[in-house]
Amino acid sequence: MKKYNFLLIIALLFSTACGDEFYELNEDVKNPQQVPGESLFTSAQKNMVDQMVSTNVNYNVFRLFCQYWTETTYTDEARYQLVERNIPEQHWAELFRRTLKNLDESAKLILAHEMIPPEETVKTNKLQIIEILTVYTYSVLVESFGNIPYSEALDIEVLLPEYDDARGTYIHLIERLNTAIDNLDASAGSFGSADNIYFGDVAAWKKFANSLKLRMGMTLADVEPALSKSAVESAVASGVFTSNADNATLNYLTSPPNTNPLYIDLVASGRNDFVPANTLVDAMNNLEDPRRKYYFDDNIRDDATGEVIYVGGIYGENNTYSNFTHVTDRIKQPDFGGVILDYSEVEFLLAEAVERGYAVGGTAEEHYNKGVTASFQYWGGTEAEAQDYLKNPEVAYTTAEGKWDQKIGIQLWLALYNRGYAGWLAQRRLDYPILEPHPMAVSGFPVRLTYPIVEQTLNGGNWRAAADAIGGDVVTTRLFFDVK
């Protein structure tokens, strides 16, 4: 017995002396239970931009809606078949779960981290930048679906969140944006290298926030004219984008998993699923638009002259890949930047603002010309090319066909090539260009996404109330801002 007692004492002493080492060996250092708020911000930022720039038809079909591209082998999405792949559900989940939830948790962790001046100002800036990206993400969800869960959306205690009124939510988002802009301090830093858009440049984030407020303000122009005017004018006074250097661009890397999703979709997949649509190509051919050589490849030549020609695939039809113009190799590069808001769009919004009588400075023609020029320069063209293009009577602001909404709408649509979501939003607001559905489309032109099927199944009561409130859960139900 004494022998066993002695051995037990030795074992206890050994375990006491070495306990810390054993615990350390059992720690999973590669999968920590809690991550820094900055890491969650980085993840949310990338997830959000990935969703906005992807062309994977399980997630993002906005280039197809805008008839920038069309499909080759499969035609379902170009004919607005959205249910079989649960496309609305993926858009909803990527923005709610992988973006907003991560942003929310990031803010909580950063807020809980005690800091001393002047680091406290850095902390405040981080929280405001998170707020700005949160507003951007919610704005996309409202513009995509209409009424959405908002006040209860991120509350873990609420399993079946109610849907908030889209119009009221959008107005509240602008209020949140105003507060975030006011609380930014450009004299201090923020996220630094954890920020893959502006690398912690607070002044750049303030310009982005103002430019976002400009876009959101213009989105309200037909339904909340007073608020629209005040939001736009205050955004411009505070400072919006003034060059392509200001563009909100996520900087991708050359190696997976941090490449642009377009590289995965168009190159690494080994698939040839898309070609430029005839809707876009024909419009650019008719205007002799020099950006064709920047937007498209030079794979087709005239048999007689050998000159490069551009032939778009028939929208909504099966299209043999080799028979049609291809998208440019530039956007297939793994590190091609993912843009969510740019200077060209800002200038076209300012042109519209002038036409609506807002005090933003300049003339509509001046802003229109700057918008066109910014697009040329972003894609590698020159100011001289842009000026020659603007001399075309079908392009020049004073002589182009239609009223201001048609002039601006068509050139904005052309400039937003490769930014499918922004093009879809602009087309719904301005109603130009007129995009006709394929004759065998399953619905009319989509002006919203339907709610996810999982919401109908698990949150049926609130889903039904939301569907009834907006006028029906179908893709042709116009949202509150789309009144024309």
N, C-alpha and C positions, 0 to 999 in steps of 0.2 A: 504493500500500500504506500509506504514511504517513497518507493521508487516512482510510482505513478504520480504522487503529489509533486515530487521534484520535477518531473517532466512537464506537468501542467504549468508549474510556476515558470519554467524556462520558456514554454510556448507563449504564455501571457506577456512576459517581458519582451520576447522577440516581436510579438505582434504590436505591442505598444511602441517599441522603438522604430519599427518599420512601417507602421500604419500609414503615415503620410505618403510614403513611397508607393504603397499598394494602391491608395486612392488615386495618386497621380497616374499610375499605369492604367487605371480603369477610366480615366477621363477621355472622352471622345473629342480631341482637340480639333479635329477636322469638321465636326458637326456641332458647334457650340449651341447650347440651349437658347442663348440670347445673342443677337448680333447688334452691332452699333447702328444707331439711327441713320448715320451717313451711308452705311452699306445698303440699308433698305431704300433710301432715297435713290441711290445709283441704280438699284434693281428696278424700282418703279419707273424711273425715267426711261430706261431702256425698254422695258415692257410696253410702255405707252407709245414710244416712237416706233417700235417694231410693229405694233398693231396698225399704226397710221400709215406706214410706208409699205407694208407687205403686199404682195399680190397673190398670195396663197388663197385660193377660192374658198377654203374653209373659214377664212377669217376676214378677208377684205376684198370686196368686189366693186369698189367705188370707181376704179378706172374703167370697169365694164359699164357701170351705170352711165358714166359721162361719155362713153363711146370714144375714149382715147385708144383703147385696145379692144380686141375681140378675141374669141377663142378659136382654136384649130380643130382638135379632135372632138372635144366636148362643147356643147352649146347651152347647157342648162342655165348657167349663171347669166349669160348674155340675154337669155330669154326670161330672166327674173325668177327662176326656180330657186328659192332660197331655203326651203324647208328641208329637203332631203339631206343636206349637209349641215343643217342647224346653224347656218351662217349668222343670223341675228344673235343666237345664244353665245357664239364665240366672241363676237364683238362686245357684247354685254359683259361676259365673264372676264375678258382680258382687261377691260377698263375698270370694272367694279372690283374684282377680286385681286388681280395681279398689279393693278396700278393704285386705285384709290385706297385699298386696304393697306398696302405697303406704305403709301404716303402717310396715312393716318397713324400707323404704328411708328413710323419714322419720327413724326412730330412728337408723339408721346415720349419716346426715348430721349430725344434731344431736349425737350422741355424739362424732363426729370433730371437731366444732367446739370449739376450745380457748377456755375462758372463765376468768375470774378471779373470786374471791369479791367481792361476793355473787351475781354472775351465775351462778355454778356451781349455786346452789340453784334458780334459775330453770330452768336446763338439766335438773336432776334432776326438777323438777316436770313439765316437758314430756315427759320420757321415761316418767314414771309415768302420765300422762294417755294417752299413746299405748298403753301397756300395758293400761290399763283398757278402751279402745275395742277393742283386740285381743281381750281376753277376751270382751267382749260379742259380737263378731263370731263368734268360734269357738263360743261357747255357742249361738248361733242355728244355726250349721251342724250341730253335734252334735244339737241338738233337732229339726232338720229331716230329717237323713239317717241318723243313727246313727254307725257307725264312719266316720271320715274320715281323710285324710292330715293328720297333725299334726306329729310330730317331724321329718318330712322335707319338709313341705309347701312351705316357702319357700326350700329349699336349691336354688339354681340348678344345682348340680352333679348333682342327683338328678332324672333325667328321668321316672322311673316310681316315684313315692313309694308306700311301703306305707301301708296304712290302720291307724290306731291304734284300740284298743278304746275305744268311746264312753264307757263308765263311767269308765275310768281317766283318759281325757282330761278329762272333766268335773271330776273330783276335782282333777286337776292345775291346771285353770283357776282353781278356787277358791283353791288355794295361791298362784298367781300374783297373784290379786286381793288376797289378804291382804298380800303383800309390797308391792304398789303402794300400798295404803292406808297402810301403815306408813311408807312413804318420802315421802309427800306432806307438804309444809310449807306450811300455809295462810298463814304470815306473809310468804311471797314470791309473786311473780307467776309467770306461765307464758306462754301463747301470745298473750294480749291479743286484738287484733282478728282474728288468724288463726283463732281459735276461734269458730265461729258457733253454738255451743250455750250455753256459759257465759262466753264472752268472757274466758277466762283466769282465772276465779274458782276458785282451788284448793279453797276450802272447799266450793263447790258440786259440784266434781268428786268430792270425798271423799264427800259425801252420795249422789251418783249411784252411786259404787262400792259403798257399803254397801247401797244399795237393790237394786242388781244382785245382790249377794251374798245378800241376803234372798230374792230370787226364785230364784236358783240353789239355795240351801239348801232352799227349800220344794219345788223340783223333785225333790230327792233323798229327800224325806220317807218314801216307801214302800220305798226300797231301801237307803238308808244312814241310818237314823234317828239314830244317834249323831252322825255328821258333820253331818247336817241341823240338828239341835238346836244344836250348838256354833256352826255357821256363822250361823244365824239370830240366836241370842242375842248373838253378838259384833258382828254388823252393827247390831243395834238399839242396843247399848251405845255403839257408836262414832258412831251418828247417821245415821238414814235420813230420807227426805223427810217434812216436817211440814206442807206446804201445797202448793197448786198452783203457787206461785212457784218451787218446786224442780223442777218438771217438766223432763225432758230434752227440750228443744224446739229443733230447728234453725230458725233465723230466715231464712226465704226472703225474696226481694226481689220487687218488682213487675214486673221486666223479665226476659225470657229472656236467658241460659239458667239463671238462678238463681231461677226460680219453683218453687213446690211442684209436683211431678209431677201432682198431682190437677188442677191448672189445665190442664195440657197434655192430660191424658186426658179431662177432662169438658167443657172449654170450648174451648180453642184447636183441638182436633181437629175441632170441629163435629159430633161424634157424640153420640148418645144411647143408649149401650150398656148402661146399668145403671139399675135401680130398686131401692128397698128391697125385701127379700124378705118374703113373707108370714109366714115363720117368726118373724122379728123383730117385724114390725108387729103381727101378731095377739097375740103375747105382751105387747107394750106396751099394746095396746087392752084386753086382758083385765084388766090391772092399772091401767088408766086413768092410765098413766104420763105425767106432765106434760112429760117430756123429748121427747115426740113433736114438739112445736112447735119444739124446738131441733135435733132430728136431721133433721127432714123439712120439705119445702115445704108450702105450704097450697093446692096447685093443685086439690084436689078438694073439692067441697061437696055436702052433702045437698040433693037436689032439693026436698024438702019444707020443710026448715027453713033452708037456707042456711048451716048450720054446717059448719065444716071437719071432714072425716073423713079417715081414713088407711087406704089400701088398698094392701097389698103385692103385688108381682108374684108369681105362682106359681113357687116355687123349681124351677129346672131346665126350665121351659117357655119357649116364646116369649111375650113380653109386649109388647103395644103400649104404647109409652112414654107416650102421652097418656092412657091409661086408668088409670094407677096413680100413686100418690104418688111424688114425686121427692125426691132428697136435698137437704138445705138448701143455700142459696146460700153460706152461710158457708164451707164447706170448698172451694168452687170459687174462692175468692179467690186470686190468684197468690202473695200473701205469707202465706197461712195457714200457721202453724207446723207443722212435722213432728215429732210426738212419738214417742219410742221407749221411754219409761218415765215413769209419772206417779204422783202422790200417791194417787189413788183406788185404783190397783192395789196400792200398798204397804199401804194400810189393809186391804184385803180379805185380803192375804197375812198380815197380823198377826192378823186374826180367825181365820184357819185355824191359825196358829201357836198361839194360845191354846187352841183346841180340841184340838190335839195335845199339849198339856201343856208348851209351851215357855215359858220365863220372859221374856216380852216386855212385861209390864205391861198393865193394863187388862183388860177383859172382851171376849169375842168379840162380844157385841152392841154394845159401844161402838165397836169398830173397824169393824164392819159398817156401823153408822150413819154413821161418819165417811167411809167409802168411798162410800156413796150420796150423801152431802152434797157431797163433793168433786167427784163427777161432775156433779151439778146445777150447781155453781158454775162449773166449767170451761166448761160449755156456755152459760152466761149466765143460769141459773136462780138462784133465791134459796134461802137456808137455810130460809125459811118454807115454800116449795114442797116442799123435801126432807122437812121434818118432817111435813107433811101426808101425803105419800106414805108415809112410814114408819109412819103410823098405820093404813094399810090392813092388815087382818088377813092378807092374802095376801103382804104384804111384811114386816111386823113380824117381827123375829128370833124372838120367842117363839112366834109363831103360824103363820108361813109353813110351807108343806108340806115334809115331808121332814126328813132329818137335816142336820147342819151342812154337809156337802159339797154337798147340793142347794141349800140356802138361799144359801150363799156363791157356789156355782157359777153360779146363774142371775143373781144380781144383779151378779156380776163380769162375766159375759157381756154384760149390758146396758150396763154402764159402759164396757166396752172397745170399744163401737161406734166404728168408724173406725180401730181399731187391730187389724186383722185377724190379724196374726201372734200378738200377745199373747193374743187371744181363742182362737186355735187351740191354743196351748200350754196355756192354762188349761183348756179343754174336755177335752183329752187327759189332763190330770192328775186332774181332778175328775169327769169323765164326765157333767157337766151343763152346759147342757141336753142332752137326748138329741136328736141331729140325724140325722134319717132321710135316706138318699140318695134321689134321684129314682128311680122305678121302672125307668127306662131307663139308669141310671148304668152306666158300664163297670166299676165296682168297688164294693166296700163303702166306708164312710167312710174317707177317707185319714188315717192316723195317722202317716205319714211321707211324704217325697218319695222317689221312686226315684232311683238314681244317674244322672248324665248319660250319654247314649249315647256321648259322646266318651270317657268313662272306660272303658266296655266295649270300645271299639274300640282305644284307644291304650294303655291300662293294664289289659288284660284279666285278667292273672293276679292282680294285687292286687285288682281289682274283684271277681273271683269269690270270692277268699278272704274279702273283707269281706261280700259277700252271704251266703255260707254261715255266717259267724260270727254274723250278726244274725238268721238264720232265713229268709232269702229277700229278694230285691230286688223287693218288691211294696209297694204303698201301704198294705196292711192289716197289715204286719208291725209289731207293737208294739215300741217302742224300750225301752231298759233301764229307764227311769223310769216307764213306762206299764204298770203291772202289774195293774191292776184288770180 
